[in-house]
Amino acid sequence: MKVGVVTFPGSLDDGDARRAVRLAGAEPVALWHADADLRGVDAVVLPGGFSYGDYLRCGAIASFAPVMGEVVAGAQRGLPVLGICNGFQVLCESHLLPGALVRNDHQKFVCTDQRLRVESTATAWTSAFEAGAEITVPLKNGEGGFVADAETLDRLEGEGRVVFRYLGANPNGSLRDIAGIANERGNVVGLMPHPEHAVEAGYGPGTDGLGLFASVLGAGLAAVGA
């Protein structure tokens, strides 16, 4: 299985995402923001960082990159897409996910090992987890507060599309402690914490993040078998 990782100007965690893909047993494929070609990949990761320097709004300029036209079209066909931190912001700006990410409520950048609860395993990126599982992965953001109107929040909750929720103190003011969400189909997931920094023992807080990459590998193999 091939998993593409997009590099935008300002991406910081694209190398880490490719490493996570490799450790999960898939083949990482580097994708460039200016190329409207996904190179035949079976899934896509939009990594963290500061795409285009976070000018305008975080992720706003990246949403217009040539490669995103292909990512959006692929996602609409069912291609698994994961947005991590800045990648989550890009997914919201591209309207693949609802809501927006705004400046942390305490107005400070946060960097910590964050506990999360897996709220849904009905996505291409969480099927390897057990519902209700508690995991720990790093979190690092200055504009990570998830916001949406009450109707959207109720719909996300009612449709089981809240995928991850913060445990303990809310680190950035995200409404309803939401750390990650999915689209209706479950192939697109965005989360603010960084699972790619928790994929190998001795590096980071553990290996809890590897489950996301193992999940999409399993989903891809199941699709091939079908």
BELTASUL-V331307 format. One line per field, one symbol per residue. ss: DSSP state (A for helix, B for strand, O for the rest). psi: psi as a letter, one per 40 degrees, with the letter a starting at -180 (. if undefined). burial: b if it has 24 or more other ideal C-beta (glycine too) atoms within 12 Angstrom, else e. A space follows every 50 residues. Layout:
ss: ???
psi: ???
burial: ???
This chain:
ss: OBBBBBBOOOBOOAAAAAAAAAAAOOBBBBBBOOOOOOOOOOBBBBOOBO AAAAOOOOOOOAAAOAAAAAAAAAAAAOOBBBBBOAAAAAAAAOOOOOOB BBOOOOOOOBBBBBBBBBOOOOOOOOOOOOOOOBBBBBBBBOOOBBBOOA AAAAAAAAOOOBBBBBOOOOOOOOAAABBBBBOOOOOBBBBOOBAAAOOB OOBOOOOOOAAAAAAAAAAAAAAAAO
psi: hhhihhhihehdeddddddddddeeihihhhhdehgheffieiihhiiag hfefibihedddeeidddddddddddeehhhhhhbddddddddefdiiai hiiidefihhhihhhihhdhefieeeeeihheihihiihhidgehhiiid ddddddddefehdiiiiahheeehhffheiiiiddeehhhidigdeegeh hehaeaedddddddddddddddddd.
burial: bbbbbbbbebbbbbebbbbbbbbbebebbbbebeeeebeebbbbbbbbbb bbebeeebbbbbbebebbebbbebbeeebbbbbbbbbbbbbbbbebbbbb bbbbeeeeebebbbbbbbbbbbbbbbbbbeeebebbbbbbbbbbbbbbee ebeeebeeeebbbbbbbeebbbbbbbbbbbbbbeebbbbbbbbbbbbbbe eeebbebbbbbbbbbbbbbbeeeeee
